[in-house]
Amino acid sequence: MAPATSTKLTYEDYQSLPDDGRRYEIIDGELYVNAAPNTRHQRVSRRLVLALGAFVEAKHLGELFYAPYDVVFSEIDVVQPDIVFISAARLHLITTKNLQGAPDLAIEILSDSNRKYDEMIKKNRYELFGVSEYWIVDPDLEIVKIYRRGAEGFERLADIGPEVGTLTSPLLPGFSLDLREVFAE
């Protein structure tokens, strides 16, 4: 009996997918299709992008991108995080088409349709490919789960909510964001 074979999708296959408004990603050669984000997701995303973007630019810390923007980890791993930060020291990873490698910071904003995917599958990929810090922003629970690379992979540092007050990161020295503003209706 011949061994079973499976065909993994590649970045070349990914590039031939239709531009139909859906968010496509490939993880370990498997295609994932994400629904369009809801209104709450988009509000939270906009607030984070505006605050982070202004800070990163003012301090010349690197570049910030938001979905849709391809992060190519490997030929069979292509994702579109909601927000990515690439430090000035790693700007060489940015090409005219995408990011070739791990961002310093990846941010995913949860929706009902992507909760398990972002918290498990993508988190594991971000960890495997060397993302330094990963924020999972949960608009329903109004918390941000922070994972930071340690000696043995990601360490879950905190679940920060509006009662704590502010969101900070050593990747962005001096940055502070009041989560009440992020999660405000």
C-alpha positions in Angstrom: 0.0 0.0 0.0 1.4 3.4 -1.0 1.7 6.0 1.8 -1.0 8.6 1.9 0.0 11.9 0.4 -1.3 15.3 1.1 -0.7 18.5 -0.7 0.1 21.5 1.4 -0.7 24.9 0.0 2.2 27.3 -0.5 2.6 31.1 -0.7 2.3 30.8 -4.5 -1.1 29.1 -4.1 -2.1 31.8 -1.6 -1.3 34.6 -4.0 -3.7 33.1 -6.6 -6.6 33.2 -4.2 -9.4 35.6 -5.2 -9.5 39.1 -3.9 -13.1 38.7 -2.6 -12.9 40.6 0.7 -12.3 37.5 2.8 -9.1 37.1 4.8 -7.2 34.0 3.8 -4.3 32.5 5.8 -2.2 29.4 5.4 -0.9 27.6 8.4 1.2 24.6 7.9 -0.1 24.4 4.4 -3.8 24.4 5.4 -6.1 27.1 4.2 -8.1 29.1 6.7 -10.8 31.6 5.7 -11.9 34.3 8.2 -15.2 36.2 8.2 -15.1 39.9 7.9 -14.6 41.5 11.4 -17.6 43.0 13.2 -18.1 46.6 14.2 -16.8 46.3 17.8 -13.6 44.5 16.4 -13.1 47.4 14.0 -13.5 50.1 16.6 -11.0 48.4 18.9 -8.6 47.9 16.0 -8.8 51.5 14.9 -8.1 52.8 18.4 -5.1 50.6 18.8 -3.7 51.4 15.4 -4.1 55.2 15.9 -2.5 55.1 19.4 0.3 52.7 18.5 0.9 54.2 15.1 1.3 57.8 16.4 3.6 56.6 19.2 5.8 54.5 16.9 6.1 57.3 14.3 6.8 60.0 16.9 9.6 57.9 18.5 10.9 56.5 15.2 10.7 53.0 16.7 9.9 51.1 13.5 6.8 50.5 11.5 3.2 49.5 12.3 0.9 47.7 9.8 -2.6 46.5 10.0 -4.7 43.9 8.2 -4.8 43.0 5.5 -1.0 42.7 5.4 0.8 39.4 4.8 3.3 38.1 7.2 5.2 35.3 5.5 6.8 32.9 8.1 7.5 30.2 5.6 6.4 28.9 2.2 3.5 27.2 3.9 2.8 29.7 6.7 1.2 33.0 5.8 -0.9 35.0 8.2 -2.6 38.4 8.4 -2.5 39.6 12.0 -4.8 42.5 12.9 -1.8 44.6 13.8 2.0 44.1 13.6 4.9 46.1 14.8 8.4 45.8 13.4 11.2 47.5 15.3 13.7 49.8 13.5 16.4 47.1 13.9 14.3 44.6 11.9 13.0 46.8 9.1 15.0 44.7 6.6 12.2 42.1 6.9 9.8 44.4 5.2 9.5 44.0 1.4 7.3 45.8 -1.1 4.7 43.0 -0.9 4.8 41.7 2.7 6.8 41.0 5.9 9.2 38.2 5.5 9.6 36.8 9.0 8.3 37.4 12.5 7.2 40.8 13.7 8.3 42.0 17.1 4.7 42.4 18.2 1.6 40.7 16.7 -1.9 41.7 17.9 -5.1 39.8 17.2 -8.5 41.1 18.1 -11.0 38.3 18.9 -14.4 37.9 17.3 -16.8 35.0 17.9 -15.7 33.4 14.6 -12.0 33.4 15.3 -11.6 33.0 19.1 -10.2 29.4 19.1 -8.2 30.0 16.0 -6.4 33.1 17.4 -5.9 31.8 20.9 -4.6 28.4 19.9 -3.6 27.9 16.3 -2.1 31.3 15.5 -0.6 31.7 19.0 1.3 28.4 18.5 2.5 29.6 15.0 3.6 33.0 16.4 5.5 31.2 19.1 7.1 28.7 16.7 8.3 31.4 14.3 9.8 33.8 16.9 7.3 36.6 17.5 8.6 38.5 20.6 5.3 39.5 22.0 1.7 38.6 21.3 -1.4 40.5 22.4 -4.8 38.8 22.3 -7.4 41.6 22.6 -10.8 40.4 23.7 -13.5 43.0 23.2 -16.2 40.8 24.8 -14.3 40.4 28.1 -12.5 43.7 27.8 -9.1 42.3 28.4 -5.8 42.0 26.7 -3.8 38.8 27.2 -0.1 39.4 26.9 2.3 36.7 25.9 6.0 37.4 25.8 8.9 35.2 24.6 10.8 33.6 27.4 13.6 31.1 27.6 11.2 28.3 26.7 8.7 30.0 24.4 5.7 32.2 25.2 5.0 33.1 28.8 1.6 34.5 29.6 2.4 37.6 31.6 -1.0 39.2 32.3 -4.6 39.7 31.5 -5.0 43.4 31.6 -8.4 45.0 31.7 -9.7 48.6 32.1 -9.5 48.3 35.9 -5.7 48.0 35.7 -5.6 51.2 33.7 -2.9 51.0 31.1 -1.3 48.8 28.5 2.5 49.0 28.1 5.3 47.0 26.5 9.1 46.9 26.8 9.1 46.8 22.9 7.6 50.4 23.0 9.4 52.2 25.8 7.2 55.0 27.2 4.0 53.8 25.5 1.0 53.7 27.7 -2.6 53.3 26.6 -5.7 53.5 28.8 -7.8 50.4 28.0 -11.0 52.3 28.9 -10.5 54.3 25.8 -9.8 51.1 23.7 -13.0 49.3 24.9 -15.3 52.4 25.1 -18.6 51.9 23.2 
